[in-house]
Amino acid sequence: MAKASLATKKRVPSVTPSNGMAPRRLKEIARLIGGDLVGNGNTLITGICGIKEAKPGDLTFIANSKYLHLLQTTKASAVITSPDVKAAPKPIIQTENPSLAFAKLAATLLDSGIQKHPEGVSPKAVLGKRVRLGVGVAIQPFVVIEDDVTIGDRTVVYAHSYIGRRVRIGNDCLIYPNVSIREKVEIGHRVIIHSGSVIGSDGFGFATVKGVHHKIPQVGTVVIEDDVEIGANVTIDRARFEKTVIGKGTKIDNLVQIAHNVVTGSNCIIVAQSGISGSTTLGNHVVLAGQSGVVGHITIGDNVMVGAQAGVSKSIPPNTAVWGYPAKPLAKAKRLNAALQRLPELHKAIDSLRKRLEELEQNTDARK
């Protein structure tokens, strides 16, 4: 009886997942993300992947309804979807926010080694006087930390980064390689700064006298609040006297320039190659799309969305979407752009009318 029982017992296939994820049943994953399972909960998931690249054994997701047709062609074994999807040719997990659920799943399940940060303080790091390090701080070789710096618990500073005197950094921060944090900068908790960024560089301030540019000292600082993420090669200038402030939860893409005395609200999104001129204030939940530019000394209200490559030349009220150069309300900008696309046809029509008018004038003159 014992042998028969063992013989009939189902075995979990042996797998070697390429992305480091331990195999799990789909019903376990549904419980993990709090989703509603539709279909076979015993489906074995050995990896997670984008919907076009997915292979059998992978779990993927669809966050936008325009991609629903890919449910018919994806090779994934299961899909995370919104509750609007009631049925599919394969098992699904319904969640209110498929993209967020998938992101949390990736952070929870994958163990690819990418997020295994260093531990301990390297003897090849250079620490100044009165440097205070919290519990579990990690500092890689060739980091330079100046005098009177405070670094909170579990913060990691990667190689070749520079931290100036009197800088304060909170808990659970990640400072990736080759980051420069200048003197007196304040950084909150859970802040991520990617490689090549410079926090606290001098503001661009000069007084021109008889054609000669004289530097105006920039003696303020930069304050980065909690849960901010700063991309690679971002520059955030220190204030002339007070503070340049990046609000809580704001996310900044690569190659962004933020000038002196700028203040952003909380949870803003600033996309690559955008630039904000000095002394401009952004409200909460502002989105600046790629390559947008903002002049100085204006205010952008809460929940404003600025389209890609827009040039903002004046203040914008809250809850507004703008686009174009100079930036205009989105509906107006679209109408102007549509008219602009018709210019070649309008030019031909006007040229035809001009020729007909000349012919009429010639015929009228001939009758006189």
C-alpha positions as CSV (number, residue, x, y, z in Angstrom):
1,M,0.0,0.0,0.0
2,A,2.8,2.4,0.9
3,K,4.5,1.7,-2.5
4,A,1.3,2.3,-4.4
5,S,0.6,5.5,-2.5
6,L,4.1,6.8,-3.3
7,A,3.7,5.8,-7.0
8,T,0.5,7.7,-7.4
9,K,1.6,10.9,-5.6
10,K,2.0,13.8,-8.0
11,R,5.5,15.2,-8.3
12,V,6.4,18.9,-8.9
13,P,8.5,19.1,-12.0
14,S,12.2,20.0,-11.5
15,V,12.9,23.4,-13.0
16,T,15.8,25.7,-13.2
17,P,14.3,29.2,-13.6
18,S,16.4,31.6,-15.6
19,N,15.5,34.7,-13.5
20,G,16.1,33.2,-10.1
21,M,12.5,32.7,-9.0
22,A,11.6,29.6,-7.0
23,P,8.6,27.7,-8.6
24,R,5.2,28.5,-7.1
25,R,1.6,27.4,-7.8
26,L,-0.6,30.2,-9.2
27,K,-3.0,30.0,-6.3
28,E,-0.1,30.9,-3.9
29,I,0.8,33.9,-6.0
30,A,-2.9,35.0,-6.1
31,R,-2.9,34.9,-2.3
32,L,0.4,36.8,-2.1
33,I,-0.9,39.7,-4.2
34,G,-4.5,39.6,-2.9
35,G,-6.0,38.9,-6.3
36,D,-8.9,36.8,-7.5
37,L,-8.0,33.6,-9.3
38,V,-9.9,32.6,-12.4
39,G,-8.7,29.2,-13.8
40,N,-6.4,26.4,-12.7
41,G,-4.7,27.4,-9.4
42,N,-2.3,24.5,-9.7
43,T,-0.6,26.0,-12.7
44,L,3.1,26.0,-12.0
45,I,4.9,29.4,-12.3
46,T,8.6,29.4,-12.8
47,G,9.3,32.9,-13.8
48,I,7.8,36.4,-14.6
49,C,8.2,38.3,-17.8
50,G,6.7,40.8,-20.2
51,I,3.7,39.6,-22.2
52,K,5.5,39.6,-25.6
53,E,8.6,37.9,-24.3
54,A,6.9,35.4,-21.9
55,K,7.5,31.6,-22.3
56,P,5.5,28.7,-20.9
57,G,5.9,28.7,-17.1
58,D,6.0,32.5,-17.0
59,L,3.5,34.8,-15.3
60,T,2.9,38.2,-17.1
61,F,0.4,41.1,-16.8
62,I,-1.8,43.4,-18.8
63,A,-2.4,46.9,-17.4
64,N,-3.8,48.6,-20.5
65,S,-6.9,47.5,-22.3
66,K,-5.4,48.2,-25.7
67,Y,-3.1,45.2,-25.2
68,L,-5.9,42.7,-24.3
69,H,-5.5,41.1,-27.8
70,L,-2.2,39.7,-26.6
71,L,-4.0,37.4,-24.3
72,Q,-4.7,35.3,-27.4
73,T,-1.0,35.1,-28.5
74,T,1.2,35.2,-25.4
75,K,3.0,32.0,-24.4
76,A,2.8,32.8,-20.7
77,S,1.1,30.3,-18.5
78,A,-0.9,32.9,-16.6
79,V,-1.7,36.6,-16.7
80,I,-2.4,39.3,-14.1
81,T,-5.3,41.5,-15.3
82,S,-7.8,44.0,-14.2
83,P,-11.2,42.9,-12.9
84,D,-12.7,43.9,-16.3
85,V,-11.2,40.8,-17.8
86,K,-13.7,38.1,-16.9
87,A,-12.3,35.2,-18.9
88,A,-9.2,34.3,-20.9
89,P,-7.7,31.3,-22.8
90,K,-5.4,30.7,-19.8
91,P,-5.6,31.3,-16.0
92,I,-5.7,34.9,-14.8
93,I,-5.4,36.8,-11.5
94,Q,-7.7,39.8,-11.3
95,T,-6.3,42.8,-9.4
96,E,-7.3,46.5,-9.3
97,N,-3.8,47.6,-10.4
98,P,-2.0,44.8,-12.4
99,S,1.1,46.9,-13.0
100,L,1.6,47.6,-9.3
101,A,0.8,44.0,-8.4
102,F,3.3,42.7,-10.9
103,A,6.0,45.1,-9.6
104,K,5.5,44.0,-6.0
105,L,5.6,40.4,-7.1
106,A,8.9,40.9,-8.9
107,A,10.4,42.5,-5.8
108,T,9.1,39.7,-3.6
109,L,9.9,36.6,-5.6
110,L,12.9,37.3,-7.7
111,D,16.4,36.6,-6.3
112,S,18.7,37.4,-9.2
113,G,21.4,38.9,-7.1
114,I,21.0,42.4,-8.5
115,Q,19.7,43.7,-5.2
116,K,22.3,42.0,-3.0
117,H,23.9,45.2,-1.7
118,P,27.4,45.2,-0.1
119,E,27.9,45.0,3.7
120,G,30.3,46.6,6.1
121,V,32.6,49.6,5.8
122,S,35.6,49.1,3.5
123,P,39.0,50.0,4.9
124,K,39.6,51.7,1.6
125,A,36.9,54.3,2.3
126,V,38.1,57.6,3.6
127,L,36.1,58.9,6.6
128,G,36.6,62.4,8.0
129,K,36.3,63.5,11.7
130,R,33.1,63.1,13.7
131,V,31.4,60.9,11.1
132,R,28.4,59.1,12.6
133,L,27.3,55.9,11.0
134,G,24.0,54.1,11.9
135,V,23.5,50.4,12.4
136,G,24.2,48.2,9.3
137,V,25.6,51.0,7.2
138,A,27.6,49.8,4.2
139,I,30.4,51.8,2.5
140,Q,32.3,50.5,-0.5
141,P,36.0,51.3,-1.4
142,F,37.1,54.7,-2.5
143,V,34.1,56.5,-1.0
144,V,35.1,59.9,0.5
145,I,33.1,61.2,3.5
146,E,34.0,64.6,4.9
147,D,33.8,65.8,8.5
148,D,30.6,65.9,10.5
149,V,28.5,63.7,8.3
150,T,25.6,61.6,9.7
151,I,24.4,58.5,7.8
152,G,21.4,56.6,9.1
153,D,20.8,52.9,9.6
154,R,21.1,50.4,6.7
155,T,22.1,53.0,4.2
156,V,24.5,51.8,1.4
157,V,27.1,54.1,-0.2
158,Y,28.7,52.6,-3.3
159,A,32.2,53.0,-4.6
160,H,33.7,56.4,-5.7
161,S,30.9,58.5,-4.2
162,Y,31.6,61.7,-2.4
163,I,29.8,63.1,0.6
164,G,30.6,66.6,1.7
165,R,30.9,68.0,5.2
166,R,27.8,68.3,7.4
167,V,25.7,66.2,5.1
168,R,22.8,64.3,6.8
169,I,21.5,61.1,5.2
170,G,18.6,59.1,6.6
171,N,17.8,55.4,7.0
172,D,17.6,52.8,4.2
173,C,19.1,55.0,1.5
174,L,20.9,53.7,-1.6
175,I,23.7,55.9,-3.0
176,Y,25.0,54.3,-6.2
177,P,28.5,54.6,-7.6
178,N,30.0,58.0,-8.5
179,V,27.4,60.2,-6.8
180,S,28.5,63.6,-5.5
181,I,26.6,65.0,-2.5
182,R,27.9,68.4,-1.7
183,E,28.2,70.1,1.8
184,K,25.2,70.6,4.1
185,V,22.8,68.7,1.9
186,E,19.9,66.9,3.8
187,I,18.6,63.6,2.6
188,G,15.6,61.8,4.1
189,H,14.8,58.1,4.5
190,R,14.5,55.5,1.8
191,V,16.0,57.8,-0.9
192,I,17.7,56.3,-3.9
193,I,20.3,58.2,-5.9
194,H,21.6,56.6,-9.1
195,S,25.1,56.8,-10.6
196,G,26.6,60.1,-11.7
197,S,24.1,62.4,-10.0
198,V,25.2,65.6,-8.3
199,I,23.2,66.9,-5.4
200,G,24.0,70.4,-4.2
201,S,26.1,71.8,-7.1
202,D,26.3,75.6,-7.2
203,G,23.3,77.4,-8.6
204,F,23.8,79.2,-11.9
205,G,24.1,82.8,-10.6
206,F,26.1,85.6,-12.1
207,A,26.0,89.3,-12.1
208,T,27.2,90.9,-15.4
209,V,29.0,94.2,-15.0
210,K,30.5,95.8,-18.1
211,G,30.4,92.5,-20.0
212,V,32.1,90.6,-17.3
213,H,30.2,87.8,-15.4
214,H,30.8,87.8,-11.7
215,K,29.9,84.7,-9.7
216,I,27.2,85.1,-7.0
217,P,27.9,82.8,-4.1
218,Q,25.4,80.0,-3.6
219,V,25.4,79.4,0.2
220,G,22.0,77.6,0.6
221,T,21.4,73.9,0.5
222,V,19.3,71.1,-0.9
223,V,16.7,69.1,1.0
224,I,15.6,65.7,-0.4
225,E,12.6,64.4,1.4
226,D,11.6,60.8,2.2
227,D,11.0,58.2,-0.5
228,V,12.5,60.2,-3.4
229,E,14.2,58.4,-6.3
230,I,16.8,60.3,-8.4
231,G,17.9,58.9,-11.7
232,A,21.4,58.8,-13.2
233,N,23.2,62.0,-14.1
234,V,20.7,64.3,-12.5
235,T,21.8,67.7,-11.2
236,I,20.1,69.5,-8.4
237,D,21.5,72.9,-7.6
238,R,21.8,74.3,-4.1
239,A,19.8,77.4,-3.2
240,R,21.3,80.9,-3.2
241,F,20.4,81.5,0.4
242,E,17.7,79.0,1.6
243,K,16.7,75.6,0.3
244,T,16.1,73.7,-3.0
245,V,13.5,71.1,-2.0
246,I,12.5,67.9,-3.6
247,G,9.2,66.8,-2.0
248,K,8.3,63.5,-0.5
249,G,7.8,60.6,-2.9
250,T,8.9,62.5,-6.0
251,K,10.6,60.4,-8.8
252,I,13.1,62.0,-11.1
253,D,14.2,60.3,-14.3
254,N,17.8,60.4,-15.8
255,L,19.4,63.6,-17.1
256,V,17.2,66.1,-15.4
257,Q,18.3,69.6,-14.3
258,I,16.7,71.3,-11.3
259,A,18.0,74.8,-10.6
260,H,18.6,76.7,-7.4
261,N,15.6,77.5,-5.1
262,V,13.2,75.2,-6.9
263,V,10.6,73.6,-4.6
264,T,8.7,70.5,-5.8
265,G,5.6,69.2,-4.0
266,S,5.1,65.6,-3.1
267,N,4.8,62.7,-5.5
268,C,5.8,64.6,-8.6
269,I,7.1,62.8,-11.7
270,I,9.9,64.5,-13.7
271,V,10.9,62.7,-16.8
272,A,14.2,62.5,-18.7
273,Q,15.9,65.6,-20.1
274,S,13.4,68.0,-18.4
275,G,14.7,71.3,-16.9
276,I,13.3,73.5,-14.2
277,S,14.7,77.0,-13.9
278,G,15.4,78.8,-10.7
279,S,12.9,79.7,-8.0
280,T,10.0,77.8,-9.6
281,T,7.5,76.0,-7.4
282,L,5.7,72.8,-8.4
283,G,2.6,71.6,-6.5
284,N,1.8,68.0,-5.5
285,H,1.5,65.3,-8.2
286,V,2.9,67.4,-11.0
287,V,4.1,65.5,-14.1
288,L,6.7,66.9,-16.4
289,A,7.0,64.7,-19.5
290,G,10.3,64.2,-21.3
291,Q,12.3,67.2,-22.6
292,S,9.9,69.7,-21.1
293,G,11.3,73.0,-20.0
294,V,10.0,75.4,-17.3
295,V,11.1,79.0,-16.9
296,G,12.0,80.5,-13.5
297,H,9.9,82.3,-10.9
298,I,6.6,80.7,-11.7
299,T,4.2,78.4,-9.9
300,I,2.8,75.1,-11.3
301,G,-0.3,74.0,-9.5
302,D,-1.3,70.6,-8.1
303,N,-2.0,67.7,-10.5
304,V,-0.7,69.6,-13.5
305,M,0.5,67.5,-16.5
306,V,3.0,69.1,-18.8
307,G,3.4,67.2,-22.2
308,A,6.6,66.2,-23.8
309,Q,8.8,68.9,-25.2
310,A,6.5,71.6,-23.8
311,G,7.9,75.0,-23.0
312,V,6.2,76.4,-19.9
313,S,6.6,80.2,-19.9
314,K,4.0,81.2,-17.2
315,S,2.3,79.9,-14.1
316,I,-0.3,77.1,-14.6
317,P,-3.4,76.7,-12.4
318,P,-4.1,73.3,-10.7
319,N,-5.6,70.3,-12.4
320,T,-4.6,71.5,-15.9
321,A,-2.9,69.6,-18.8
322,V,-0.7,71.7,-21.1
323,W,1.4,71.0,-24.2
324,G,3.3,72.8,-26.9
325,Y,5.7,75.7,-27.2
326,P,4.8,77.9,-25.5
327,A,2.7,75.5,-23.5
328,K,-1.1,75.9,-23.9
329,P,-4.1,74.0,-22.5
330,L,-4.0,70.6,-24.1
331,A,-7.3,70.9,-26.1
332,K,-6.2,74.1,-27.6
333,A,-2.7,72.8,-28.4
334,K,-4.2,69.8,-30.2
335,R,-6.4,72.0,-32.3
336,L,-3.4,74.2,-33.2
337,N,-1.3,71.2,-34.1
338,A,-4.1,69.8,-36.2
339,A,-4.3,73.1,-38.1
340,L,-0.6,73.1,-38.5
341,Q,-0.6,69.7,-40.1
342,R,-3.0,71.0,-42.7
343,L,-0.8,73.9,-43.8
344,P,0.6,72.3,-47.0
345,E,-3.0,71.7,-48.2
346,L,-4.1,75.1,-47.2
347,H,-1.1,76.6,-49.0
348,K,-2.0,74.8,-52.2
349,A,-5.7,75.9,-51.9
350,I,-4.6,79.6,-51.4
351,D,-2.2,79.4,-54.3
352,S,-4.9,78.0,-56.5
353,L,-7.3,80.8,-55.4
354,R,-4.6,83.4,-56.1
355,K,-4.1,82.1,-59.6
356,R,-7.9,82.1,-60.3
357,L,-8.2,85.7,-59.0
358,E,-5.4,86.8,-61.3
359,E,-7.1,85.2,-64.2
360,L,-10.4,86.9,-63.3
361,E,-8.7,90.3,-63.0
362,Q,-7.0,89.8,-66.4
363,N,-10.4,88.9,-68.1
364,T,-12.0,91.9,-66.5
365,D,-9.2,94.2,-67.8
366,A,-9.6,92.7,-71.3
367,R,-13.3,93.5,-71.4
368,K,-12.8,97.2,-70.6
